[in-house]
Amino acid sequence: MILAAVLSVALAGTEPPVDAGPANRLIRDATEWLLNGEDPPADLDQRLRALAPADRLRVLVFLRRAGIYDHPAWTAEQLLAPAQTPETP
């Protein structure tokens, strides 16, 4: 509860622009999950894999520090893999 209050104060007024890129949108969504007491979606790993490696690492650090992501650690190969695009049938 205290973490949510501190995070809310820290992020007040720092809303990224509407189209700030997928990494910032994912961080914004994760902040909302945290503040609303929601669990992250089941497809979070898939969303992370769709990011470029640098963005993926930045978002993973944010999620872990915020206590949102507690899945097993990613290997270096997973972190540095190119962004995966959704497969089309």
N, C-alpha and C positions, 0 to 999 in steps of 0.2 A: 504494500500500500504506500509506504514511504517512497519507494522507488518510482512508482507511478506519479506521485506528486512532484518529486524532484525532476523527473523527466518532463513532465508537463510544463513546469516553470522554465526549464532549460530550453525547451523547444518553442516557447511562446514567441510569436512574431518571426519565426524562422521558417515559415512555410515555403517549401520550394515552389518555383513557378509551376503552373499547371502542366506544362509539357517539359518536365525536367529530365526525362529519360527513364528507362525501365528500372535502373538501380535506385534512383531517388523515389520513384513511385512505390517500389517494394519496401523501402525504408519507411516511407510515410504510412503505408498500409500496416506494416509491422508495429509502428507506434500506436496506431489506432487499435490494433488487436490488444496490445499491452494495456492501454488506458481503459479499454472496454472490458477487460478481463476475459477476452476470447482466446481460444486456442488457435494456433496457426493452421492454415488449411492443409489438407492431406497432400496437395500437389506442390508443397513448398520446395522440395528437392528439384522437381521439374522446372519450377520457376527460376531457381538458382542456376540450373544448367543452361537455361536460355540466355543468361547474361554473359557478357564478355569476361574473360578471366580476371581482369583488374577490378571490374565492378562486382563480380562474384565474391572475390576476397573481401572487398569493402563491406558488402552487405552481410556476409557471414560473420565478420568481426562485430558488426553492429548487433546482429541477432544474438550472438553468443554473449556479448557484454550485457545486453538487455535481459538475458535469461529466457529468451523466447525459443532459441534453438538449442536443444540438448541431445540431438542425435549423435551417432558416432562420428568421430573426426573424419574429415575428408583427406584422401591421399593427395600428394603433390600432383599426380597425374590427373586426378579429378578436378583439382583447383585450376590447373593450367590448360585443361582441355578447351578447345574452341567452343564457342556458343553453339548449342544444339537448337535447331529450328524444329518446330512441331512437324511431325510426320503427317503427310497427307495420304489418305487412303488411295 
